[in-house]
Amino acid sequence: TSTPPSLKLTKIENGVEKYLNEEERQNAMNEYYKKLDD
């Protein structure tokens, strides 16, 4: 699966930008596609 460019794969934690782990990335993509379906 290719990640949509508009989807951020990082999160800000304690002022530090971190990459999402695999599980978080999957969740983010699921949320993203749910929004597209609306």
PDB file with SEQRES, HELIX, SHEET and CRYST1 records, atoms N, CA, C and O in Angstrom:
SEQRES   1 A   38  THR SER THR PRO PRO SER LEU LYS LEU THR LYS ILE GLU          
SEQRES   2 A   38  ASN GLY VAL GLU LYS TYR LEU ASN GLU GLU GLU ARG GLN          
SEQRES   3 A   38  ASN ALA MET ASN GLU TYR TYR LYS LYS LEU ASP ASP              
HELIX    1 AA1 GLU A   22  ASP A   37  1                                  16    
SHEET    1 AA1 2 THR A  10  GLU A  13  0                                        
SHEET    2 AA1 2 VAL A  16  TYR A  19 -1                                        
CRYST1    1.000    1.000    1.000  90.00  90.00  90.00 P 1           1          
ATOM      1  N   THR A   1       0.844  -1.206   0.000  1.00  0.00           N  
ATOM      2  CA  THR A   1       0.000   0.000   0.000  1.00  0.00           C  
ATOM      3  C   THR A   1       0.870   1.243   0.000  1.00  0.00           C  
ATOM      4  O   THR A   1       1.820   1.358   0.774  1.00  0.00           O  
ATOM      5  N   SER A   2       0.531   2.162  -0.874  1.00  0.00           N  
ATOM      6  CA  SER A   2       1.262   3.424  -0.878  1.00  0.00           C  
ATOM      7  C   SER A   2       0.529   4.406   0.017  1.00  0.00           C  
ATOM      8  O   SER A   2      -0.701   4.431   0.062  1.00  0.00           O  
ATOM      9  N   THR A   3       1.292   5.202   0.717  1.00  0.00           N  
ATOM     10  CA  THR A   3       0.714   6.150   1.656  1.00  0.00           C  
ATOM     11  C   THR A   3       0.347   7.436   0.943  1.00  0.00           C  
ATOM     12  O   THR A   3       1.158   7.987   0.199  1.00  0.00           O  
ATOM     13  N   PRO A   4      -0.873   7.923   1.163  1.00  0.00           N  
ATOM     14  CA  PRO A   4      -1.254   9.197   0.563  1.00  0.00           C  
ATOM     15  C   PRO A   4      -0.328  10.317   1.018  1.00  0.00           C  
ATOM     16  O   PRO A   4       0.010  10.393   2.200  1.00  0.00           O  
ATOM     17  N   PRO A   5       0.084  11.180   0.110  1.00  0.00           N  
ATOM     18  CA  PRO A   5       1.048  12.231   0.438  1.00  0.00           C  
ATOM     19  C   PRO A   5       0.538  13.194   1.502  1.00  0.00           C  
ATOM     20  O   PRO A   5       1.325  13.784   2.241  1.00  0.00           O  
ATOM     21  N   SER A   6      -0.791  13.352   1.578  1.00  0.00           N  
ATOM     22  CA  SER A   6      -1.331  14.320   2.533  1.00  0.00           C  
ATOM     23  C   SER A   6      -1.407  13.745   3.946  1.00  0.00           C  
ATOM     24  O   SER A   6      -1.771  14.448   4.889  1.00  0.00           O  
ATOM     25  N   LEU A   7      -1.066  12.474   4.086  1.00  0.00           N  
ATOM     26  CA  LEU A   7      -1.141  11.824   5.396  1.00  0.00           C  
ATOM     27  C   LEU A   7       0.185  11.979   6.129  1.00  0.00           C  
ATOM     28  O   LEU A   7       1.234  11.567   5.633  1.00  0.00           O  
ATOM     29  N   LYS A   8       0.125  12.576   7.309  1.00  0.00           N  
ATOM     30  CA  LYS A   8       1.360  12.747   8.076  1.00  0.00           C  
ATOM     31  C   LYS A   8       1.724  11.446   8.773  1.00  0.00           C  
ATOM     32  O   LYS A   8       0.889  10.834   9.439  1.00  0.00           O  
ATOM     33  N   LEU A   9       2.972  11.026   8.616  1.00  0.00           N  
ATOM     34  CA  LEU A   9       3.419   9.797   9.256  1.00  0.00           C  
ATOM     35  C   LEU A   9       4.283  10.104  10.468  1.00  0.00           C  
ATOM     36  O   LEU A   9       5.008   9.245  10.971  1.00  0.00           O  
ATOM     37  N   THR A  10       4.192  11.342  10.923  1.00  0.00           N  
ATOM     38  CA  THR A  10       4.923  11.710  12.126  1.00  0.00           C  
ATOM     39  C   THR A  10       3.949  12.294  13.128  1.00  0.00           C  
ATOM     40  O   THR A  10       2.849  12.720  12.777  1.00  0.00           O  
ATOM     41  N   LYS A  11       4.371  12.305  14.382  1.00  0.00           N  
ATOM     42  CA  LYS A  11       3.579  12.949  15.421  1.00  0.00           C  
ATOM     43  C   LYS A  11       4.528  13.763  16.282  1.00  0.00           C  
ATOM     44  O   LYS A  11       5.713  13.449  16.397  1.00  0.00           O  
ATOM     45  N   ILE A  12       3.990  14.813  16.885  1.00  0.00           N  
ATOM     46  CA  ILE A  12       4.811  15.622  17.769  1.00  0.00           C  
ATOM     47  C   ILE A  12       4.613  15.116  19.188  1.00  0.00           C  
ATOM     48  O   ILE A  12       3.489  15.089  19.690  1.00  0.00           O  
ATOM     49  N   GLU A  13       5.689  14.720  19.831  1.00  0.00           N  
ATOM     50  CA  GLU A  13       5.619  14.197  21.188  1.00  0.00           C  
ATOM     51  C   GLU A  13       6.664  14.923  22.024  1.00  0.00           C  
ATOM     52  O   GLU A  13       7.863  14.826  21.765  1.00  0.00           O  
ATOM     53  N   ASN A  14       6.190  15.653  23.034  1.00  0.00           N  
ATOM     54  CA  ASN A  14       7.105  16.446  23.858  1.00  0.00           C  
ATOM     55  C   ASN A  14       7.955  17.386  23.004  1.00  0.00           C  
ATOM     56  O   ASN A  14       9.137  17.599  23.275  1.00  0.00           O  
ATOM     57  N   GLY A  15       7.330  17.938  21.973  1.00  0.00           N  
ATOM     58  CA  GLY A  15       8.039  18.891  21.125  1.00  0.00           C  
ATOM     59  C   GLY A  15       8.990  18.245  20.137  1.00  0.00           C  
ATOM     60  O   GLY A  15       9.699  18.939  19.408  1.00  0.00           O  
ATOM     61  N   VAL A  16       9.011  16.913  20.106  1.00  0.00           N  
ATOM     62  CA  VAL A  16       9.904  16.212  19.194  1.00  0.00           C  
ATOM     63  C   VAL A  16       9.071  15.501  18.136  1.00  0.00           C  
ATOM     64  O   VAL A  16       8.107  14.808  18.459  1.00  0.00           O  
ATOM     65  N   GLU A  17       9.441  15.673  16.881  1.00  0.00           N  
ATOM     66  CA  GLU A  17       8.710  14.999  15.814  1.00  0.00           C  
ATOM     67  C   GLU A  17       9.217  13.573  15.668  1.00  0.00           C  
ATOM     68  O   GLU A  17      10.406  13.344  15.451  1.00  0.00           O  
ATOM     69  N   LYS A  18       8.302  12.617  15.790  1.00  0.00           N  
ATOM     70  CA  LYS A  18       8.674  11.207  15.706  1.00  0.00           C  
ATOM     71  C   LYS A  18       7.884  10.528  14.604  1.00  0.00           C  
ATOM     72  O   LYS A  18       6.737  10.890  14.339  1.00  0.00           O  
ATOM     73  N   TYR A  19       8.496   9.543  13.963  1.00  0.00           N  
ATOM     74  CA  TYR A  19       7.756   8.751  12.989  1.00  0.00           C  
ATOM     75  C   TYR A  19       6.800   7.811  13.713  1.00  0.00           C  
ATOM     76  O   TYR A  19       7.108   7.293  14.786  1.00  0.00           O  
ATOM     77  N   LEU A  20       5.636   7.603  13.105  1.00  0.00           N  
ATOM     78  CA  LEU A  20       4.691   6.641  13.650  1.00  0.00           C  
ATOM     79  C   LEU A  20       5.239   5.236  13.450  1.00  0.00           C  
ATOM     80  O   LEU A  20       5.942   4.962  12.477  1.00  0.00           O  
ATOM     81  N   ASN A  21       4.908   4.349  14.384  1.00  0.00           N  
ATOM     82  CA  ASN A  21       5.276   2.956  14.171  1.00  0.00           C  
ATOM     83  C   ASN A  21       4.253   2.302  13.241  1.00  0.00           C  
ATOM     84  O   ASN A  21       3.275   2.935  12.845  1.00  0.00           O  
ATOM     85  N   GLU A  22       4.478   1.061  12.902  1.00  0.00           N  
ATOM     86  CA  GLU A  22       3.658   0.383  11.889  1.00  0.00           C  
ATOM     87  C   GLU A  22       2.177   0.390  12.257  1.00  0.00           C  
ATOM     88  O   GLU A  22       1.322   0.665  11.415  1.00  0.00           O  
ATOM     89  N   GLU A  23       1.882   0.085  13.516  1.00  0.00           N  
ATOM     90  CA  GLU A  23       0.487   0.006  13.951  1.00  0.00           C  
ATOM     91  C   GLU A  23      -0.195   1.364  13.862  1.00  0.00           C  
ATOM     92  O   GLU A  23      -1.321   1.476  13.376  1.00  0.00           O  
ATOM     93  N   GLU A  24       0.497   2.391  14.337  1.00  0.00           N  
ATOM     94  CA  GLU A  24      -0.054   3.743  14.295  1.00  0.00           C  
ATOM     95  C   GLU A  24      -0.262   4.194  12.852  1.00  0.00           C  
ATOM     96  O   GLU A  24      -1.225   4.894  12.538  1.00  0.00           O  
ATOM     97  N   ARG A  25       0.658   3.780  11.982  1.00  0.00           N  
ATOM     98  CA  ARG A  25       0.547   4.167  10.582  1.00  0.00           C  
ATOM     99  C   ARG A  25      -0.699   3.532   9.959  1.00  0.00           C  
ATOM    100  O   ARG A  25      -1.436   4.178   9.214  1.00  0.00           O  
ATOM    101  N   GLN A  26      -0.915   2.259  10.279  1.00  0.00           N  
ATOM    102  CA  GLN A  26      -2.110   1.578   9.773  1.00  0.00           C  
ATOM    103  C   GLN A  26      -3.374   2.283  10.252  1.00  0.00           C  
ATOM    104  O   GLN A  26      -4.303   2.503   9.475  1.00  0.00           O  
ATOM    105  N   ASN A  27      -3.403   2.635  11.537  1.00  0.00           N  
ATOM    106  CA  ASN A  27      -4.567   3.324  12.091  1.00  0.00           C  
ATOM    107  C   ASN A  27      -4.793   4.649  11.396  1.00  0.00           C  
ATOM    108  O   ASN A  27      -5.925   5.003  11.065  1.00  0.00           O  
ATOM    109  N   ALA A  28      -3.728   5.372  11.178  1.00  0.00           N  
ATOM    110  CA  ALA A  28      -3.827   6.674  10.522  1.00  0.00           C  
ATOM    111  C   ALA A  28      -4.379   6.513   9.107  1.00  0.00           C  
ATOM    112  O   ALA A  28      -5.211   7.306   8.666  1.00  0.00           O  
ATOM    113  N   MET A  29      -3.918   5.489   8.403  1.00  0.00           N  
ATOM    114  CA  MET A  29      -4.395   5.275   7.040  1.00  0.00           C  
ATOM    115  C   MET A  29      -5.860   4.872   7.037  1.00  0.00           C  
ATOM    116  O   MET A  29      -6.622   5.297   6.169  1.00  0.00           O  
ATOM    117  N   ASN A  30      -6.256   4.052   8.007  1.00  0.00           N  
ATOM    118  CA  ASN A  30      -7.660   3.663   8.100  1.00  0.00           C  
ATOM    119  C   ASN A  30      -8.536   4.878   8.333  1.00  0.00           C  
ATOM    120  O   ASN A  30      -9.584   5.024   7.703  1.00  0.00           O  
ATOM    121  N   GLU A  31      -8.114   5.746   9.232  1.00  0.00           N  
ATOM    122  CA  GLU A  31      -8.849   6.986   9.493  1.00  0.00           C  
ATOM    123  C   GLU A  31      -8.942   7.821   8.223  1.00  0.00           C  
ATOM    124  O   GLU A  31      -9.996   8.355   7.880  1.00  0.00           O  
ATOM    125  N   TYR A  32      -7.816   7.917   7.542  1.00  0.00           N  
ATOM    126  CA  TYR A  32      -7.746   8.723   6.322  1.00  0.00           C  
ATOM    127  C   TYR A  32      -8.764   8.227   5.287  1.00  0.00           C  
ATOM    128  O   TYR A  32      -9.499   9.021   4.700  1.00  0.00           O  
ATOM    129  N   TYR A  33      -8.798   6.914   5.073  1.00  0.00           N  
ATOM    130  CA  TYR A  33      -9.693   6.374   4.053  1.00  0.00           C  
ATOM    131  C   TYR A  33     -11.148   6.438   4.489  1.00  0.00           C  
ATOM    132  O   TYR A  33     -12.037   6.571   3.648  1.00  0.00           O  
ATOM    133  N   LYS A  34     -11.406   6.346   5.795  1.00  0.00           N  
ATOM    134  CA  LYS A  34     -12.772   6.525   6.286  1.00  0.00           C  
ATOM    135  C   LYS A  34     -13.268   7.917   5.945  1.00  0.00           C  
ATOM    136  O   LYS A  34     -14.410   8.092   5.519  1.00  0.00           O  
ATOM    137  N   LYS A  35     -12.404   8.908   6.132  1.00  0.00           N  
ATOM    138  CA  LYS A  35     -12.791  10.284   5.828  1.00  0.00           C  
ATOM    139  C   LYS A  35     -13.084  10.442   4.338  1.00  0.00           C  
ATOM    140  O   LYS A  35     -13.991  11.180   3.956  1.00  0.00           O  
ATOM    141  N   LEU A  36     -12.324   9.755   3.505  1.00  0.00           N  
ATOM    142  CA  LEU A  36     -12.558   9.842   2.062  1.00  0.00           C  
ATOM    143  C   LEU A  36     -13.922   9.268   1.690  1.00  0.00           C  
ATOM    144  O   LEU A  36     -14.575   9.752   0.767  1.00  0.00           O  
ATOM    145  N   ASP A  37     -14.343   8.243   2.407  1.00  0.00           N  
ATOM    146  CA  ASP A  37     -15.606   7.581   2.087  1.00  0.00           C  
ATOM    147  C   ASP A  37     -16.817   8.432   2.407  1.00  0.00           C  
ATOM    148  O   ASP A  37     -17.865   8.284   1.777  1.00  0.00           O  
ATOM    149  N   ASP A  38     -16.687   9.312   3.369  1.00  0.00           N  
ATOM    150  CA  ASP A  38     -17.840  10.121   3.795  1.00  0.00           C  
ATOM    151  C   ASP A  38     -18.418  10.948   2.667  1.00  0.00           C  
ATOM    152  O   ASP A  38     -19.388  11.678   2.871  1.00  0.00           O  
TER     153      ASP A  38                                                      
END                                                                             
